[in-house]
């Protein structure tokens, strides 16, 4: 009887769940993260949007944890103090939010071992975020790293 009641409760919640409302809430969360933390260059604020066990999946196959992700973002915030991400497209389904974005910034501070070049960069990319309990639990990101390094003058353009 208890199992049947529990099953009915779960089924009722599943049926009454509004997928469109969940998608809208997830899109709002991701938009808020970009607006407040990323464009606000607030590493501590960024950390608040991520789960404790956050995993960032890089295109090179390396997975990074929450601390490493926030540390990397803080380096970008210092290197590009005028950096700005514009959301070009935002698509959500279930627990995933896909963002097509464009970054523009001037390299005015050190980026790891690379001293400031004073060069402006423009970079487009795509990130897919998985939302869990109103926080981002995973991110997959792809952008043109070669173009980025060419714009900084690290790698020749031709």
Secondary structure, 3 states (H helix, E strand, C coil): CHHHHHHHHHHHHHHHCCHHHHHHHHHHHHHHHHHHHHCCCCHHHHHHCEEEEEEEECCCCCEEEHHHHHHHHHHHHHHCCCCEEEEEEEEEECCEEEEEEEEEEECCCCECCECCCCCEEEEEEEEEEEEECCEEEEEEEEECHHHHHHHHCCCCCC
